[in-house]
Amino acid sequence: MQLNQVKAIITGGASGLGHAVAQHLVANGGHVALFDVNEEKGQAAAQALSGRFFRTDVTSEEGVAANVNAAKEALGGLNVVINCAGILGAGRVLGKEGPMALGTFASTVMVNLVGSFNVAKAGASLMQHNEAGEDGERGVIINTASVAAYEGQIGQAAYSASKGGVVGMTLPMARELSRFGIRVATIAPGIFWTPMVDGMPPQVQESLSASIPFPSRLGKPEEFASTVAFILGNRYINGETIRLDGAVRLQPK
Ligand SMILES: NC(=O)c1ccc[n+]([C@@H]2O[C@H](COP(=O)([O-])OP(=O)(O)OC[C@H]3O[C@@H](n4cnc5c(N)ncnc54)[C@H](O)[C@@H]3O)[C@@H](O)[C@H]2O)c1
C-alpha cells in the first residue's frame, strides 16, 4: 500500500510510538484518525497533523465500533488500523503488600490484548468491504506487542501475558482475514524512548540502554514508525511478528 493512500486509525496516537506513526504517515501524504483516552494530548496532536481525534477507550466494544465508523466517515475511507494503545501494568505476582490484585492483571490484559482485538475486529469489519487493490489487498492491521512477550522480566507477568496474546492472535487473524485481502502483522519493540519510558527512574533508563547490544541506546519512535511504513509498503509481510530491538534480550530483572 502506498503511504499517500493510507487512511488510518491509530490507537494510542496521542503519545509515543503511535504519535510517531501518525507523524510519519501524514508526512508521506496519509490521513489519520487518532484514538486515545488522553483527550488533551490527542486533540493537540490531531490538530498539529490536520488529522482527527476521537476520544476512545479501546476496551469499550460499543465506543470503539462507533468511533471506527465515525473515523471512516471523517477520513473518507479506512484501510489501515494500527494498535499502539497500551499500559505497563507493572507489578509482582507476590508483591510487598501481598498478591497482585486481580484487577491489575485483568486491566492490563484488557487494554493491551482485548483492546487490540477490539479495534482490529471493528476495523476489519469495515475494511472487508473496501474495493480490492493490487493483489486483492483491502486493508492492513498492525499491532504492537513487546519483546516482553518472549522474555518478560520480574514484575511483567501481566504485561508479558497481554503482549504474548497479541503475538499469538497475529497468525490466526492473518489466516482468517486473508480471504478479504486484509493483512495482519505485529511489531515487538525493545526499549523505545517514549513517555512510557521517560517516567522510569534514570538508573533504570541507563541500565536499559547499556543492555542493548547495538546500537546501544533506546529506540527512536521514528524507527518504529518507519517499520510500520515498511510493513504497509511490503504486501508479502503477513501473519508475522517482527522484533525491533537492537538485539536486546531482556534479563530476569
Ligand atoms: N516504549 C517502549 O519501550 C515500548 C516497548 C515495547 C512495547 N511498547 C508498546 O508500544 C505501545 C505504545 O507505547 P508508548 O511507549 O508509545 O507509550 P505511551 O504511554 O507514550 O503511549 C500510549 C498511549 O496509549 C494511550 N492509552 C492507554 N490506555 C488506553 C485505552 N484504554 N484506550 C485508548 N488509549 C489508551 C495513552 O493515553 C497513551 O497516549 C504500547 O502498546 C506499549 O506497550 C512500548
The ligand as an SDF file (V2000), in Angstrom:
LIG
                    3D

 44 48  0  0  0  0  0  0  0  0999 V2000
    8.1700    2.4570   24.7870 N   0  0  0  0  0  0  0  0  0  0  0  0
    8.6440    1.2300   24.7790 C   0  0  0  0  0  0  0  0  0  0  0  0
    9.8020    0.9860   25.1110 O   0  0  0  0  0  0  0  0  0  0  0  0
    7.7840    0.0710   24.3780 C   0  0  0  0  0  0  0  0  0  0  0  0
    8.3790   -1.1770   24.2580 C   0  0  0  0  0  0  0  0  0  0  0  0
    7.6180   -2.2630   23.8810 C   0  0  0  0  0  0  0  0  0  0  0  0
    6.2750   -2.0870   23.6010 C   0  0  0  0  0  0  0  0  0  0  0  0
    5.7120   -0.8550   23.7160 N   0  0  0  0  0  0  0  0  0  0  0  0
    4.2950   -0.7460   23.4140 C   0  0  0  0  0  0  0  0  0  0  0  0
    4.1040    0.2520   22.4550 O   0  0  0  0  0  0  0  0  0  0  0  0
    2.8210    0.8600   22.6200 C   0  0  0  0  0  0  0  0  0  0  0  0
    2.9870    2.3600   22.6980 C   0  0  0  0  0  0  0  0  0  0  0  0
    3.7440    2.6460   23.8550 O   0  0  0  0  0  0  0  0  0  0  0  0
    4.4020    4.0700   24.1150 P   0  0  0  0  0  0  0  0  0  0  0  0
    5.7500    3.8180   24.6420 O   0  0  0  0  0  0  0  0  0  0  0  0
    4.2110    4.9240   22.9240 O   0  0  0  0  0  0  0  0  0  0  0  0
    3.5040    4.5360   25.3480 O   0  0  0  0  0  0  0  0  0  0  0  0
    2.7880    5.9450   25.6660 P   0  0  0  0  0  0  0  0  0  0  0  0
    2.3680    5.8300   27.0870 O   0  0  0  0  0  0  0  0  0  0  0  0
    3.6230    7.0730   25.2370 O   0  0  0  0  0  0  0  0  0  0  0  0
    1.5100    5.8880   24.7230 O   0  0  0  0  0  0  0  0  0  0  0  0
    0.4540    5.0130   24.9570 C   0  0  0  0  0  0  0  0  0  0  0  0
   -0.8360    5.7440   24.6360 C   0  0  0  0  0  0  0  0  0  0  0  0
   -1.9210    4.8080   24.8320 O   0  0  0  0  0  0  0  0  0  0  0  0
   -2.9870    5.5320   25.4020 C   0  0  0  0  0  0  0  0  0  0  0  0
   -3.8870    4.6090   26.0840 N   0  0  0  0  0  0  0  0  0  0  0  0
   -3.6810    3.9400   27.2470 C   0  0  0  0  0  0  0  0  0  0  0  0
   -4.7640    3.2290   27.5840 N   0  0  0  0  0  0  0  0  0  0  0  0
   -5.6840    3.4400   26.5990 C   0  0  0  0  0  0  0  0  0  0  0  0
   -7.0070    2.9800   26.3750 C   0  0  0  0  0  0  0  0  0  0  0  0
   -7.6310    2.1540   27.2420 N   0  0  0  0  0  0  0  0  0  0  0  0
   -7.6410    3.3840   25.2510 N   0  0  0  0  0  0  0  0  0  0  0  0
   -7.0440    4.2270   24.3730 C   0  0  0  0  0  0  0  0  0  0  0  0
   -5.8050    4.7110   24.5460 N   0  0  0  0  0  0  0  0  0  0  0  0
   -5.1300    4.3180   25.6450 C   0  0  0  0  0  0  0  0  0  0  0  0
   -2.3290    6.5170   26.3590 C   0  0  0  0  0  0  0  0  0  0  0  0
   -3.1870    7.5810   26.7030 O   0  0  0  0  0  0  0  0  0  0  0  0
   -1.1190    6.9440   25.5490 C   0  0  0  0  0  0  0  0  0  0  0  0
   -1.4010    8.0960   24.7740 O   0  0  0  0  0  0  0  0  0  0  0  0
    2.2210    0.2200   23.8760 C   0  0  0  0  0  0  0  0  0  0  0  0
    1.3660   -0.8360   23.4940 O   0  0  0  0  0  0  0  0  0  0  0  0
    3.4300   -0.3370   24.5890 C   0  0  0  0  0  0  0  0  0  0  0  0
    3.0960   -1.4370   25.4060 O   0  0  0  0  0  0  0  0  0  0  0  0
    6.4270    0.2310   24.1040 C   0  0  0  0  0  0  0  0  0  0  0  0
  1  2  1  0
  2  3  2  0
  2  4  1  0
  4  5  1  0
  4 44  2  0
  5  6  2  0
  6  7  1  0
  7  8  2  0
  8  9  1  0
  8 44  1  0
  9 10  1  0
  9 42  1  0
 10 11  1  0
 11 12  1  0
 11 40  1  0
 12 13  1  0
 13 14  1  0
 14 15  2  0
 14 16  1  0
 14 17  1  0
 17 18  1  0
 18 19  2  0
 18 20  1  0
 18 21  1  0
 21 22  1  0
 22 23  1  0
 23 24  1  0
 23 38  1  0
 24 25  1  0
 25 26  1  0
 25 36  1  0
 26 27  1  0
 26 35  1  0
 27 28  2  0
 28 29  1  0
 29 30  1  0
 29 35  2  0
 30 31  1  0
 30 32  2  0
 32 33  1  0
 33 34  2  0
 34 35  1  0
 36 37  1  0
 36 38  1  0
 38 39  1  0
 40 41  1  0
 40 42  1  0
 42 43  1  0
M  CHG  2   8   1  16  -1
M  END
$$$$
